[in-house]
Amino acid sequence: MKTEYIILLLLLFAACRDQADLPDKDTRYPVSFTLPEIAVITRAAVAEETVLAAGEKVTIAAYNPNTKAFVAQTQYKVNASGTGLELDYSSDMFLSAGTYDFCAIVPGQTLTGDGRYGRIGPQVDALGSTTRAQMRSEATTIALDNLKHLASQITFTVRVVKDNTPITAFDVVQIEIEDMVTYTDDQGNVLVDNHRLPENELIIPGVGETERYTSIYIQNTAGNQTFDYYADDPDGRTGKHYNIQKKPLIVYPRTNGSFKANIRLNIAEGSNSPVETDVSAKINHLAFEPGKRYLFEVNYGWDFVKFTVTVSPWTTVNNDQGQVGSGEQEVSTSYSVDEWGNLVELGGDLGGA
């Protein structure tokens, strides 16, 4: 009997010890975060610029990985030295032990819809990442994954193909791109939630949601020069009268479908005055993949125009090997169009993103 009593005590002691080792779900612990974009990266002992600048606002939210339910969010900013995150008018995040999906969002904001949605304004380089990580039953630091671009960007180059051309003036006035995604009113106010979490992606409206698609414009006027002009190609290729867009235009991902680029030019030959000329290029079956840059090149000839689209990484890679290995790829064929003086459409399938 005494032996059985001792064995029972030992079993009870072991059970109590095992129970004590289990994390207490009612106990929460502070969590902090690191972002790889903040730390200065060195390559061959040369410091590169950090992705996030001092003062940049960052929202970090935690979600249940199974149910996708929102758990908590906290607002941060990059510290003055650009080396880490600090709280921005917010409090530390406290979590019980377990596995979570941690979402980092730039620009920082207060989430809506029970923490499942955000709002990204026009022309904003939105960044995001989702990291699945374990919260321990103690203060824990989570290393977040690299931030990714949630939008796309486009750049236009418009030029004359021939070196021996009678054209003496060739200037872009305006480029209109039809059927692009928007969630704003005429004043640029964001009207609806357009950022989905924890997927950390911009919502793409359906084809039937026509109110979510509109024209966007690239104006090139005396007071707003958005194109650099070069009489000759600055990179040493053939051609004349290069109009190269200075700054890429940030656009939202869209459904894979057709849209038009309407290009207005001022063209003069010899000593004649410039004549305003319009051309419309129809692009079929092209979406915009997040984190990619789309380079549209319009090549004008005497009796034709050729239009090509090239997709490349967000930041063009210069590896001193031209396009080989740089990540660039042409996603179109070239289309010749006669009767330049008329409104023309470039048909055909230019491929998907």
Secondary structure as UniProt FT lines:
FT   HELIX           2..21
FT   TURN            25..26
FT   STRAND          29..34
FT   TURN            36..38
FT   STRAND          42..43
FT   TURN            44..45
FT   STRAND          46..47
FT   TURN            54..55
FT   STRAND          57..63
FT   TURN            65..67
FT   STRAND          70..78
FT   TURN            80..81
FT   STRAND          85..87
FT   STRAND          93..95
FT   STRAND          98..106
FT   TURN            113..116
FT   STRAND          117..118
FT   TURN            122..123
FT   STRAND          127..135
FT   STRAND          140..143
FT   STRAND          148..149
FT   STRAND          152..160
FT   STRAND          167..181
FT   TURN            186..187
FT   STRAND          195..196
FT   TURN            197..200
FT   STRAND          201..202
FT   TURN            207..208
FT   HELIX           210..212
FT   STRAND          213..219
FT   TURN            222..223
FT   STRAND          227..232
FT   TURN            234..235
FT   STRAND          240..245
FT   STRAND          249..251
FT   STRAND          257..269
FT   TURN            270..271
FT   STRAND          275..286
FT   TURN            290..291
FT   STRAND          292..300
FT   STRAND          305..313
FT   TURN            322..326
FT   STRAND          329..330
FT   TURN            340..341
//
